[in-house]
Amino acid sequence: METPHPNIPPGNAEFRGQQSTSGDVDARSVVPAESGGTIDDPNGTGGDVNGRDSECSISTSALSRVFRGVVVATKIPEEVAAPIHEWISSYESKESSEHDATGTNLGPEEWCKAATSGLSHEDSKQLVRAAIGVAFLREKARRSQHATPADLAMVWDLVRGAITHPMTTGPCFTASRSSQGFLAVPLCSLLKDGNIDELYRFHIWLPDGQRGNLDFAVHSHQAFAQSWILAGVGRDYQYKFEPVTSMEDATHAVYALSWADDKNTSTTYKTHQTSSTVVNTGKLGRTTRTSGPSVHTRDMSYYIPSAVFHSTEVAPDTLHATLFVFDSHRGFVKDAPVLGPKDSESSTQLRDPAGVTPAALANMVETLRSWEILMEQGKQHSERAEWEHALRAFNKALNLCTSVPDFPNANRYKHQVFGHLGNTNRRFGRYEHARDILERALAEMEPDSPERIEFSGELGVVYRHMNRLEDAKRAFEDQYNTAKRLSNERAQCRAVGNLGMVNYQLSGQSRGPLLDLAIEQLTERVTSVRRLKAALDSHSSDPSQRYLLNTFTTWEMVGLSRLSLCYTARGEGDQAIKAASEGVELTKKSADSTAIAMSRLFYGRALLLDGQHQEALKQFNPPNGCTPAIALCKEPSEEHRSYLAELVDAGADMDVVDEQGYKALDYAVFNGDTATEMLVLSGLRQQLKDNVEVEVAQRQNEAKLRKGYRELFQDKLRPVLLNSNSNKNALQDLRRVYADALAEDSEKAARFDVLKFVRYTDFLSFGKIPRSSDKLPGSDGPLVQRFRSNTQNDGQSSDTADFVIFFSYRWINAGSKTSRDTPDDSNNRQYKRMLNAIENFLSLHPTVDSERLGIWIDHACVDQDKPAPGVAALPMIIAQCNALISLVDDAYHSRAWCSVEVMMVQTLRRSYNLHMWYEHVPSDSDGGTLREGPIDWQVVMKDKQLTYESDRPKVLFLERQSKLLG
């Protein structure tokens, strides 16, 4: 039902709009670039949503036209523009003579290559690149093709590069403040008869609270408009306007718009404005909202035909950015007014941007785009219960907030990361850390902040796992009350379920008022979420609709599982089985392995308590993936330990490996929960048959290795790598941090080796590949050096190598004596290849000081009499080396040890752009050549060969650990 809307729209907002004099608003089409072929486009678009559209080319005439608009937008001096026009024209002429064609059509990459080779000045190249980006977007829009995320990223890179380039020849991008509060940077301006013909702009709403005069929020444009979202969230509303004659019936008046520049004020559009003014025409009308809010996020697009009223709302403390076009060729009306107060006369908006530069705006947007991508990756990993990968993505996002000096409103975005980090750390069982993060964030938030709903709920879950049930109840009540004040039905649904669970725990699982209240609240949870699901289109291909449907399904499953607990406590076994069974049924399409495992737990528990032991074991022991035991060990608590004890007594399998390569014991050890660890060990002792204590000790040792690795790399090394872009000494710092961490923790020092190396000068004079026990010739001093920590004050230099090369190679001779196995043959062929590779490397990198060069070779740097700590540390050792050189031959890539080393350096190289990888190829003539390792090399470990099959568990362990290096 349409209702009058005298105060349009609510809240602090920024608005753009268009008018419909007929009142029939069709107006907006949301085009999500990430959706499949079913996009809501006016002419039925198609195209590849995953990559760039190779068929969308740019003609020479189109590029020439767009560049003329760039000249106007940037005030390019004639002496700069003329050679570029000439270059475009001559390029077309050349193609005409060669191909007998009237024009050239090239893809954007081809045009960029042509500009790079055909233009000499960097200013000219950047201006043409901006024109190429705009022209490509223009072609996509004209052909009614939606721009994919890859398309939009390419266009933005071209435009951003030009905006941020320090021009020296005169052209300059400029910013101005719109009457709706956003800042606009003209990119391409083509006018005709004083009206907009085509106008492309970069729009950005800063998180500065400035959102224009809300009284003039709703307005229209003369030309057809389309917007592509670069970053942030905007909400679009649409309206119809019906003329009335009386002030009492009117909600708004019609205002006419004029623009001023340095020359005059008129209704003729001006690209470079000093102000704009709206004047009341005396025409009255009644405005009614007809649609919205439609939410627009990164990589989406929407359009608004001419003569349609609309407005865009952007939260005042957030950043939102778009690429925007007015295109009169797709629709134009001369009369496109603004709506404003019925009793005002006029309003003027100055265009002064208050010193904000276009380059600064572009950098802010790029930073937020990177932040959003990381957050999206983290959320996707969370949905699949890939918590380590999620933690990595969220930590990177947090690092952006804290390390980028001009991150827009860093605190607000930092708080969002805190919420997800709290959840992820809770999933790891790091309750104290999760509590500290969430309590800090809540203390800094406003009472009615939307984020407060999620954070207080997450904090309540953390308290519940810490057995602080009264604190948990207070947090859930805060969650519920905040959601109620903000009229957030979804959040209320979650909160009432949380309250039901904590009341169940407070009831002591005994009959009484609290247990009855818990059942009432959990029933409300299930009913509420089913109502939310019913409001969705279950067959929709819209990603946001699918996401909500999956989320609500998980909520329903959790509610049913918790209800089964309550029914069991009340002695209603049939009801418990029915509720839990419905929960398991809902997980069949879920990607959340932990949620699936927990639903199996409660269904199996209900069956077990009903005497159906074998059926219960089927739920406790799924054939693969996360088991109920693993899920409980991920988040240890008194409640979860009680369930785990029931699983052990029932004979549940404690030795299953989940999709991340971890077992229940791994999670128990990592979380440092001794009681949980003892329960798992008890279960293992029941199921292991031969050499039980030996097998148990081996599993404990492996679990502790994985814990130490995760703690060292995640907490110590990764922060240094993430900040490496602005630190030329990042790897030296990494070595120091690693050495300090081992020096401060004797347990980790016993499990992981320090970084060792052989000085290149010593390696050169030694004459063969040394062994770990070898001494310097002519002395008792060790040949192998240790990289020492700041905390080790033994009088020796701690930085005896500035640059370290890691050699990955195949052992070609095992030797005759086990204690003196050598990796080389009698001619020292591998040693000679290493020397040749180093010579070639130093020729390629003359700034590397050979006197300060260290060499890492396994035979020397891993203690051959006690190799375990050296093998365990291998991923972290490679991370500290500047370069890895592979001595490739016909068998190199078939060997497991060589392949896992390549996998590690590839992961590091792609992630941080710090590490180098070269392949040394042997040659009879000159000893060999050095070539860069292929960036796209793919390693599949399962078929790789080993000399000793007993090494297979070690290699598989390292393969799993290498995935965490990224």
C-alpha angles and dihedrals in degrees: 000000000000116000133188111263110199096169105048120218122358128241132012105324149154120226144198122174155170135211135241111194090187093055091231104123114191094149122129135060119186112211113190107199093205094058122097124252092304104089125151098242126154095237102028107264127208137184144114110303095191101057147008119306104242092191095062103092132169122236121221091243091052092050091047091051094048091047090055086057091049089054090056094043095051100031091236110193115246093243089058097041098046097067090048092051088048092050092052091046095047091049090056093047092051092052091047093057094044100043103024090239132135095223145009125244116196135164118249093257091053092049090050091051090049091051091049092055098034103046123060105194119072091220090059093048092051094048091050091048089055089050090049091052093049092044091052092050088047092054092048091051095044090051091047090240118145116233113243121221088258090051093050092046090052093049092047092049090054094046094042091049090056095044094050096042111107100238115213102177101064111270115118136182111224135200129215135182115249122217086244092060102255125115117240129204114193112226103171126006124185117171130187125193090344093307134101112272097170126347125177119188141171109232125196131177109202122213088245099110093248108130102151129248107325090204088072097040099122117065145135138235130227096224133050108270134207129181132198115200116231100175144340132029128291130179121212126206129186131204145185122223122211119190116237133180104216129070090224093060095042125094095177145013128224115251126198118224129222133173133218131204133168090291110042150328119252145127088267109109116247125199095207107042132182094193146342128221133199120201127196110248093194092242110133131203148163118247124206127183110237102178143005178352092212107179117224122194139170116315094013124116134201135179137208121200119226117275096030123124116227143145136205123219122205122178108251095234097049136078121237126178136181144171106235135191136191108200117182091187088072094046140330138184125180096213109062109147136182123242119229145151113322093224102045127094107209147330132208127204119200114217097215108133092205095239098310110141126214090236091056090048092050092050091050091052093048090051092051092047089055090048092050092049091052092047091049091051091049092050092049091052090048091053088056092044090244091146100169092054090044091052090051093052094046092048089053090051090050090049089057090054093051103035104042106083097210100037103152112251090340095186094060094051092040089058091055090054090048090059093055093041089053090053094045094048089048089054087054090052092248092137099160091050092046091048092051092050094048097043090051093050093047092049089057096046132094115249093248098039110137089225089059089072094060096038096050090048092050091047089052090055090050091050089048092055089048088054091243091134099165090051088048091052091051091050092050091048088052088050093050096044093047091049090049093050089051093044091237106159094182093054091046088054092055094042096053089051090052091050090050092054096048091047088052089055093045089052089066088231089284129123117268145094095305093053091048090050090050092054090047092051095045091048088053088051093054093044092048096049091048088055090051091049092049090058090060129082102245091198096050119125091204106122092219091053091048091049092052092047091053091046094050091047090055090049090052091049092050091048092051093047091052091047089056089058091053094047090050090051089051091050095249099133098168091052090048092052092046094051094045092046090054088051093053091048090057093056095063091096097034123115093197103102093187092053090049091050093050092050088052089050094056094042092048091046092053089050092046093052088049090057096255096128101163093045089050092053090055087062094043094048111045113179094249145354130035114356127200088255091054092047091053092048091052090064108026118195138143089266093049093046089057090055091044091054089054090052092050091050090049092053099250116175111260096182102067118126116224129216091274092055095253134121132213090263091054092057093044092052094044091053091050093230105148095185092054091046091053091051092052091047089051089054092048092051089054094053103035114088112184128046089354099177093044091051092046092050091050092051091048091051093050091048092051090049091054091048093050092047093050093047094047097045102035097041103030113022105031096061089056091049092047090056093045097105092077096034120077090185094053096125093047088052090047091055091049093048091049094048091047092050092054092044090054096046117051093186092057091042088058092052102039128046123231121244109277131183145170116236109247091232091054091044090052094053097041093076099215142034104294127225123232092253097050121119131215108274111263096014144063092239119118118260091209115071127208123221101236129215129235089248094058106087103182099131095256125120113262097203106051091146128043094182128033128197119199116208118213112190145144120261104237101183125034094194129223101268119061094214092053102037108161126206092213137068127243091272093053089236096163092046091053091048089053091053091049091048091051091050090051091046093052089050090053092045108035092169090069108098109226089205089060096041121118127197124210115204122167096226090056104030099042112067101246091203094049106021102160099091092047093050092046092052096048098108091049091045092054089047088060095050120091096215140014119208119196117206094214125197135152093289101035099097092045093062118095098216092048092047096051090051090052090049090055097049091045091054091049094045094051094045105045108012090224104104129073128212123196133176119217110213116197120237131185093216105050106008095259147311133252121228132174114261114250111265093213097050111141121209123203109186105189097084099038118125129243131191089216115035088202086074091064095094090051093052093046089050090053091046090057092046093049090062089065093058093080 
